[in-house]
Amino acid sequence: MTATTLSLGKLKRRRKQGADYVPPSPYTVKAALTHGDVLTKLSAVVFGLGNIVRKQYVKGIAMLALEVAFFVFMATNGVGYLSKLPSLGENKGGKKLVDGFWQYVEPDRSVVILLYGVASLVICVAFVGLWVMSVRSAYKSQVLLEENGKAPSFMDDVHELLDAKAHVLLMFLPTLGIAVFTVLPLIFMISMAFTSYDHKHLVLFHWVGFENFAKVFSNSGGTVNAALFGRVLVWTLVWAFFATFLNFFFGMFVAMIINRKTTHFKGFWRACFSMSIAVPQFVSLLVMHTMLQPQGAVNRMLQTWGWIDGPLPFFTNATWARVTVIIINLWVGIPYTIMQITGILQNIPADQYEAAKIDGANWWQIFTKITMPYIIFVLTPYLITTFTGNVNNFNVIYLLSSGDPTPLGDSAGSTDLLITWLYKLTVDKQDYNLGAVIGIMTFIVLAVVSLITYRNSGSYKNEEAFR
């Protein structure tokens, strides 16, 4: 395919990618249905037929077996679950009189219908992908047979997978894992947000449309409302900001001190901070939680020394609780930042520092013009993932404060994040539909913040800057 036959969009993509440009495959479904022979077109009905006839037995039989497996699944289970998906089940169960005897009838379980219905839809989408693969593969074998006199054998395909298409082989299992363990649960969770699946409807529930979203963004009170959601969202973003950037700057400061030529026993100091990482957070945070209670070790010690008259409200006052979790998170997160920045500092070219000193730059100018830009450039993706992790930082908040203090009547405490609030709504209150709405909103917030931040960072705009 020459540049003259490329569309305007493909030409722009080629100019943008330069030497990395990979032209699209000529073996498309449109080309197959337009220029393919009878066997190629029949492969759209009988998967793998064109490959089998052209002696690509393994590939053809594999696709045919997958097609048969799909129709068997749909006939035995898939069609049943898809037929119940619009109603999510109607059988309420209970006792039924049969031949003079009472028999218990099992009710429809809506959550099972929803799960298997969503899985069946995903399998149908995968089947469409298999159909595309079958048609394209048959057309490719036809073209190569006409050009070379024979279609690639099974060993030819294996060698291609181990060489030119090694990326396809290596990415197959990760992609399958993402589809099964990330995409499918995500679709299931999103679907749940449009149902009445709460503590009142644990067995049989139905579709309610956007009713749950209306509850979250309304001011009518109740378990979840707009004011409560706004308060938790603001605190979540404030917490994520301070938890990310305080850890980053303090960790960078400590790493630079340890990395100085005049600092002795560098290995010892790094080992000390590494040891704090080795202690499980589950243990350390629960110990901190106990020590900071009104009758805990910290308050008793301060009272014994005469520094305070009464216990400090570490977890009973909203402001105190928020400051407490941020400060304790520094102890948890700084060692990770030290390990990250230590490796970066040791890889900054020494000639840049020497040239700056020759030009008369002081330590602050060296830091702002060389060290800091290099660290920010390299660690921008790390900061974004850290911010994301702190938005979803369940361990620190739940194990340390459990979201307390909680105002009377509210379902979320003053230190609850969206993720801990979601946990309370689902596990404690069993309002899975409202929890799913909170999960969707958390995903939207994270996606928007991460994409905007990364696309405006030097790591994205100027990838070649520090190479």
Wavefront OBJ file of the C-alpha trace (Angstrom):
o trace
v 0.000 0.000 0.000
v 1.590 3.261 -1.100
v 1.286 6.691 0.472
v -0.936 7.843 -2.391
v -3.589 5.244 -1.566
v -3.683 6.136 2.117
v -6.567 8.175 3.483
v -5.988 11.641 4.955
v -6.267 10.303 8.512
v -3.738 7.556 7.842
v -1.330 10.046 6.254
v -1.541 12.254 9.343
v -0.925 9.219 11.552
v 2.113 8.238 9.448
v 3.605 11.745 9.705
v 2.992 11.821 13.458
v 4.490 8.398 14.192
v 7.368 8.730 11.728
v 9.654 5.703 11.730
v 7.328 3.925 14.200
v 4.418 3.951 11.758
v 2.927 0.525 11.083
v 0.624 0.409 8.040
v -2.792 -1.205 8.531
v -3.258 -4.791 7.469
v -4.631 -5.252 3.941
v -6.505 -8.372 5.101
v -9.690 -6.628 6.223
v -13.238 -7.966 6.464
v -14.349 -5.565 3.727
v -11.621 -6.790 1.386
v -12.406 -10.406 2.239
v -16.125 -10.053 1.486
v -15.386 -8.054 -1.663
v -12.437 -9.902 -3.193
v -12.521 -13.231 -1.358
v -13.380 -16.515 -3.072
v -16.196 -18.869 -2.094
v -14.196 -20.561 0.670
v -13.293 -17.220 2.206
v -16.900 -16.055 2.197
v -18.121 -19.388 3.586
v -15.661 -18.906 6.465
v -18.028 -16.211 7.698
v -20.539 -19.020 8.341
v -18.321 -22.032 9.057
v -15.361 -20.665 10.968
v -11.979 -21.918 9.836
v -13.320 -23.539 6.655
v -10.984 -21.590 4.367
v -8.011 -22.445 6.580
v -8.835 -26.154 6.766
v -9.231 -26.504 2.988
v -5.921 -24.673 2.476
v -4.224 -27.132 4.864
v -4.006 -24.809 7.873
v -5.567 -27.531 9.979
v -4.653 -26.405 13.513
v -5.824 -22.824 13.041
v -8.973 -23.855 11.176
v -10.004 -26.592 13.619
v -9.364 -24.274 16.583
v -11.689 -21.591 15.200
v -14.319 -24.175 14.263
v -14.138 -25.669 17.773
v -14.610 -22.214 19.326
v -17.639 -21.594 17.110
v -19.187 -24.933 18.121
v -18.427 -24.193 21.801
v -20.165 -20.811 21.506
v -23.367 -22.294 20.044
v -23.363 -25.085 22.634
v -23.020 -22.520 25.433
v -25.763 -20.331 24.000
v -28.103 -23.319 23.576
v -27.546 -24.658 27.103
v -27.166 -21.496 29.200
v -26.570 -18.283 27.267
v -29.992 -17.868 25.676
v -31.697 -18.548 29.018
v -29.752 -15.885 30.865
v -30.095 -13.366 28.035
v -33.869 -13.929 27.953
v -34.108 -13.209 31.704
v -31.770 -10.213 31.564
v -34.485 -7.619 30.671
v -36.578 -8.579 33.731
v -33.796 -9.926 36.018
v -36.159 -12.705 37.063
v -39.800 -12.746 38.102
v -40.140 -15.926 40.195
v -40.414 -14.928 43.858
v -40.213 -18.521 45.037
v -42.002 -19.857 48.096
v -44.175 -22.866 48.843
v -46.158 -24.600 46.133
v -48.748 -27.390 46.532
v -47.837 -30.379 44.318
v -49.891 -33.612 44.530
v -51.059 -32.717 48.014
v -47.540 -31.930 49.287
v -45.964 -28.556 49.862
v -42.744 -28.080 47.974
v -40.346 -25.164 48.234
v -39.719 -23.412 44.903
v -36.329 -21.750 44.545
v -36.714 -18.060 43.582
v -34.905 -16.413 40.706
v -31.671 -14.887 41.930
v -31.319 -11.615 40.114
v -27.644 -11.146 40.891
v -26.826 -14.485 39.255
v -28.965 -13.615 36.232
v -27.258 -10.219 35.950
v -23.770 -11.702 36.264
v -24.291 -14.509 33.765
v -26.288 -12.234 31.473
v -23.438 -9.723 31.352
v -20.962 -12.565 30.846
v -23.092 -13.891 27.984
v -23.095 -10.456 26.340
v -19.309 -10.275 26.651
v -19.022 -13.753 25.136
v -21.237 -12.613 22.236
v -18.907 -9.653 21.650
v -15.940 -12.045 21.747
v -17.748 -14.232 19.207
v -18.031 -11.244 16.858
v -14.287 -10.776 17.249
v -13.784 -14.463 16.434
v -15.963 -14.011 13.325
v -13.764 -11.128 12.168
v -10.661 -13.219 12.826
v -12.075 -16.155 10.864
v -12.899 -14.050 7.793
v -9.599 -12.179 7.833
v -7.566 -15.345 8.385
v -9.314 -17.126 5.501
v -8.704 -14.161 3.189
v -5.061 -13.939 4.234
v -4.509 -17.636 3.502
v -6.185 -17.176 0.099
v -3.966 -14.211 -0.855
v -0.752 -15.865 0.327
v -1.698 -19.070 -1.501
v -2.167 -17.118 -4.733
v 1.070 -15.172 -4.264
v 3.392 -17.914 -2.931
v 1.740 -21.113 -4.128
v 1.016 -22.265 -0.568
v -0.534 -20.938 2.601
v 1.658 -20.643 5.739
v 1.861 -23.880 7.703
v 1.335 -24.232 11.440
v 5.093 -24.037 12.068
v 5.295 -20.902 9.917
v 2.640 -19.316 12.126
v 4.519 -20.412 15.260
v 7.766 -18.906 13.990
v 5.952 -15.666 13.142
v 4.451 -15.540 16.639
v 7.907 -16.017 18.144
v 9.466 -13.343 15.938
v 7.538 -10.699 13.997
v 4.367 -11.063 16.086
v 5.962 -11.817 19.428
v 4.027 -8.895 20.908
v 0.754 -10.648 20.049
v 1.859 -13.819 21.828
v 3.159 -11.972 24.893
v 0.109 -9.725 25.204
v -2.499 -12.463 24.759
v -2.660 -13.646 28.376
v -2.484 -10.128 29.914
v -5.247 -8.964 27.584
v -7.361 -12.005 28.440
v -6.756 -11.336 32.140
v -7.829 -7.697 31.766
v -10.985 -8.755 29.920
v -11.953 -11.389 32.526
v -10.840 -9.741 35.772
v -11.240 -6.026 34.955
v -13.613 -5.362 32.059
v -16.231 -7.983 33.009
v -16.447 -6.915 36.709
v -16.532 -3.263 35.605
v -19.483 -3.888 33.276
v -21.191 -5.891 36.039
v -20.704 -3.029 38.521
v -21.961 -0.409 36.054
v -25.027 -2.556 35.337
v -25.734 -2.881 39.053
v -26.009 0.915 39.360
v -29.189 0.809 37.249
v -30.988 -1.761 39.437
v -32.798 -1.812 42.785
v -30.207 -4.152 44.342
v -30.176 -2.954 47.971
v -30.777 -4.340 51.469
v -34.511 -4.562 50.743
v -34.077 -6.485 47.482
v -31.216 -8.919 48.005
v -32.747 -11.864 46.108
v -35.052 -10.412 43.464
v -34.554 -6.931 42.066
v -35.269 -5.112 38.799
v -34.044 -2.330 36.547
v -34.726 1.221 37.762
v -32.874 3.294 35.167
v -31.195 6.443 36.523
v -33.117 6.421 39.801
v -30.008 5.668 41.866
v -28.086 8.515 40.245
v -30.991 10.821 41.101
v -30.700 9.757 44.753
v -26.973 10.486 44.842
v -27.346 13.944 43.292
v -30.545 14.977 45.066
v -30.891 17.022 48.262
v -33.745 14.964 49.648
v -31.642 13.491 52.464
v -31.465 9.764 53.062
v -28.487 7.415 53.089
v -26.861 9.105 50.096
v -27.423 12.662 48.868
v -25.671 15.401 46.909
v -24.368 17.282 49.975
v -22.840 14.129 51.462
v -21.372 13.072 48.107
v -19.860 16.524 47.577
v -18.306 16.520 51.052
v -16.748 13.082 50.582
v -15.548 13.929 47.057
v -13.849 17.169 48.180
v -12.152 15.451 51.110
v -11.056 12.583 48.838
v -9.347 15.011 46.429
v -7.800 17.020 49.289
v -6.521 13.845 50.904
v -5.123 12.502 47.614
v -3.362 15.822 46.903
v -1.646 16.088 50.291
v -0.965 12.350 50.550
v 0.725 12.426 47.126
v 2.711 15.653 47.115
v 3.742 15.800 50.783
v 5.112 12.272 50.445
v 6.835 13.268 47.218
v 8.525 16.455 48.462
v 9.499 15.113 51.885
v 10.724 11.875 50.312
v 12.722 13.839 47.740
v 14.206 16.024 50.488
v 15.324 13.003 52.541
v 16.635 11.172 49.456
v 18.741 14.205 48.463
v 20.177 14.483 51.975
v 21.141 10.801 51.989
v 22.588 11.103 48.481
v 24.905 14.013 49.404
v 28.616 13.240 49.224
v 29.083 14.441 52.816
v 26.477 12.037 54.213
v 28.048 8.974 55.813
v 26.526 5.493 56.154
v 24.235 5.934 53.136
v 23.450 2.227 53.037
v 22.440 2.246 56.710
v 19.956 5.111 56.294
v 18.425 3.573 53.192
v 18.108 0.235 54.973
v 16.305 1.936 57.886
v 13.666 3.378 55.575
v 13.414 0.084 53.683
v 12.639 -1.714 56.955
v 9.529 0.439 57.451
v 8.279 -0.805 54.066
v 8.807 -4.410 55.161
v 6.378 -4.029 58.097
v 2.824 -4.905 56.917
v 0.545 -1.863 56.848
v -2.220 -3.948 58.407
v -0.136 -4.340 61.567
v 1.391 -0.866 61.782
v -1.846 1.033 61.110
v -3.820 -0.952 63.680
v -1.077 -0.289 66.249
v -1.246 3.436 65.422
v -5.040 3.309 65.728
v -4.756 1.828 69.226
v -2.021 4.235 70.353
v -4.027 7.325 69.333
v -7.244 6.395 71.121
v -8.422 8.662 74.030
v -6.969 6.126 76.493
v -4.136 5.084 74.173
v -0.410 5.249 74.809
v 0.116 8.691 73.210
v -2.560 10.502 75.223
v -1.566 8.776 78.457
v 2.080 9.646 77.945
v 1.326 13.308 77.196
v -0.960 13.520 80.238
v 1.690 11.891 82.440
v 4.248 14.467 81.323
v 1.758 17.240 82.116
v 1.666 18.579 78.567
v -2.136 18.182 78.201
v -5.041 18.132 80.662
v -7.336 15.865 78.638
v -6.985 13.411 75.752
v -6.386 14.888 72.315
v -9.289 14.222 69.883
v -7.250 12.381 67.248
v -10.289 10.526 65.873
v -13.207 12.301 67.562
v -12.785 15.721 65.922
v -13.079 16.008 62.142
v -10.152 18.408 61.634
v -7.885 16.511 64.018
v -8.783 13.202 62.358
v -8.021 14.495 58.849
v -4.682 15.990 59.854
v -3.812 12.799 61.756
v -4.374 10.460 58.803
v -2.365 12.753 56.497
v 0.592 12.888 58.911
v 0.618 9.150 59.600
v 0.420 8.488 55.853
v 3.738 10.364 55.539
v 5.382 7.689 57.651
v 3.812 5.021 55.418
v 4.545 6.617 52.028
v 7.848 8.509 52.319
v 10.079 5.364 52.190
v 8.611 4.424 48.780
v 9.402 7.883 47.421
v 12.944 7.693 48.792
v 13.558 4.442 46.952
v 12.195 5.907 43.699
v 14.113 9.187 43.819
v 17.381 7.618 44.993
v 17.639 5.669 41.745
v 16.838 8.769 39.682
v 19.392 10.965 41.480
v 22.121 8.431 40.796
v 21.304 8.499 37.066
v 21.388 12.271 36.500
v 24.503 12.959 34.365
v 27.276 14.360 36.585
v 28.580 16.601 33.777
v 25.396 18.693 34.028
v 26.195 19.529 37.651
v 29.835 20.242 36.830
v 28.880 22.558 33.959
v 26.412 24.409 36.197
v 29.035 24.918 38.908
v 31.548 26.200 36.353
v 28.917 28.711 35.176
v 28.561 29.935 38.780
v 25.169 28.429 39.618
v 24.350 28.092 43.320
v 22.698 25.059 44.928
v 19.170 26.462 44.510
v 19.664 27.156 40.809
v 21.123 23.670 40.305
v 18.124 22.172 42.098
v 15.473 24.156 40.176
v 17.118 23.957 36.740
v 18.573 20.433 36.713
v 17.491 18.146 39.557
v 13.825 19.071 39.918
v 12.931 19.121 36.179
v 14.621 15.749 35.687
v 12.804 14.186 38.653
v 9.420 15.628 37.641
v 9.863 14.478 34.038
v 10.708 10.912 35.044
v 8.216 10.611 37.911
v 5.125 12.206 36.336
v 3.541 8.795 35.515
v 4.492 7.623 39.034
v 2.846 10.701 40.614
v -0.326 10.094 38.608
v -0.514 6.451 39.685
v 0.267 7.484 43.276
v -2.533 10.058 43.196
v -4.869 7.388 41.832
v -3.736 4.976 44.517
v -4.359 7.555 47.236
v -7.885 8.241 45.983
v -8.434 4.500 46.430
v -6.275 4.222 49.561
v -8.587 1.943 51.519
v -6.008 0.606 53.986
v -4.786 3.817 55.593
v -8.234 5.339 56.123
v -10.206 2.252 57.106
v -7.583 0.656 59.357
v -6.542 3.928 60.975
v -9.753 5.899 61.493
v -12.524 3.715 60.005
v -13.809 6.953 58.489
v -14.576 8.462 61.927
v -15.838 10.753 63.247
v -19.220 10.062 61.674
v -21.979 12.694 62.079
v -25.238 11.291 63.406
v -27.419 9.927 60.610
v -24.744 10.069 57.899
v -23.578 6.970 56.054
v -20.070 8.426 55.569
v -17.647 9.721 58.187
v -15.545 12.865 58.083
v -12.438 10.950 56.977
v -14.191 8.519 54.649
v -12.953 8.459 51.064
v -15.166 7.477 48.154
v -13.680 3.971 48.289
v -14.324 3.457 52.039
v -17.798 4.938 51.655
v -18.449 2.480 48.836
v -17.284 -0.340 51.126
v -19.658 0.739 53.900
v -22.592 1.057 51.515
v -22.051 -2.431 50.097
v -20.631 -4.559 52.923
v -22.190 -2.869 55.954
v -25.504 -1.556 54.571
v -25.840 -3.916 51.554
v -26.943 -1.068 49.263
v -25.071 -2.432 46.271
v -26.818 -0.187 43.744
v -25.775 3.038 45.500
v -22.279 1.638 45.998
v -22.075 0.967 42.264
v -23.010 4.608 41.551
v -20.229 5.786 43.877
v -17.840 3.389 42.116
v -18.762 4.839 38.716
v -18.255 8.400 39.956
v -14.868 7.444 41.446
v -13.827 5.975 38.103
v -14.916 9.124 36.241
v -13.042 11.430 38.629
v -9.854 9.381 38.405
v -10.034 9.026 34.629
v -10.541 12.769 34.056
v -7.807 13.859 36.475
v -5.290 11.275 35.245
v -5.850 11.936 31.528
v -5.738 15.735 31.834
v -2.633 15.639 34.045
v -0.715 13.188 31.908
v -1.574 14.795 28.553
v -0.323 18.156 29.861
v 2.894 16.761 31.338
v 6.361 16.850 29.801
v 6.483 13.047 29.827
v 3.701 13.039 27.215
v 4.439 16.201 25.219
v 8.228 15.993 25.061
v 9.102 12.321 25.266
v 12.599 12.783 23.797
v 13.635 15.578 26.190
v 15.916 13.645 28.530
v 17.082 10.879 26.209
l 1 2 3 4 5 6 7 8 9 10 11 12 13 14 15 16 17 18 19 20 21 22 23 24 25 26 27 28 29 30 31 32 33 34 35 36 37 38 39 40 41 42 43 44 45 46 47 48 49 50 51 52 53 54 55 56 57 58 59 60 61 62 63 64 65 66 67 68 69 70 71 72 73 74 75 76 77 78 79 80 81 82 83 84 85 86 87 88 89 90 91 92 93 94 95 96 97 98 99 100 101 102 103 104 105 106 107 108 109 110 111 112 113 114 115 116 117 118 119 120 121 122 123 124 125 126 127 128 129 130 131 132 133 134 135 136 137 138 139 140 141 142 143 144 145 146 147 148 149 150 151 152 153 154 155 156 157 158 159 160 161 162 163 164 165 166 167 168 169 170 171 172 173 174 175 176 177 178 179 180 181 182 183 184 185 186 187 188 189 190 191 192 193 194 195 196 197 198 199 200 201 202 203 204 205 206 207 208 209 210 211 212 213 214 215 216 217 218 219 220 221 222 223 224 225 226 227 228 229 230 231 232 233 234 235 236 237 238 239 240 241 242 243 244 245 246 247 248 249 250 251 252 253 254 255 256 257 258 259 260 261 262 263 264 265 266 267 268 269 270 271 272 273 274 275 276 277 278 279 280 281 282 283 284 285 286 287 288 289 290 291 292 293 294 295 296 297 298 299 300 301 302 303 304 305 306 307 308 309 310 311 312 313 314 315 316 317 318 319 320 321 322 323 324 325 326 327 328 329 330 331 332 333 334 335 336 337 338 339 340 341 342 343 344 345 346 347 348 349 350 351 352 353 354 355 356 357 358 359 360 361 362 363 364 365 366 367 368 369 370 371 372 373 374 375 376 377 378 379 380 381 382 383 384 385 386 387 388 389 390 391 392 393 394 395 396 397 398 399 400 401 402 403 404 405 406 407 408 409 410 411 412 413 414 415 416 417 418 419 420 421 422 423 424 425 426 427 428 429 430 431 432 433 434 435 436 437 438 439 440 441 442 443 444 445 446 447 448 449 450 451 452 453 454 455 456 457 458 459 460 461 462 463 464 465 466 467
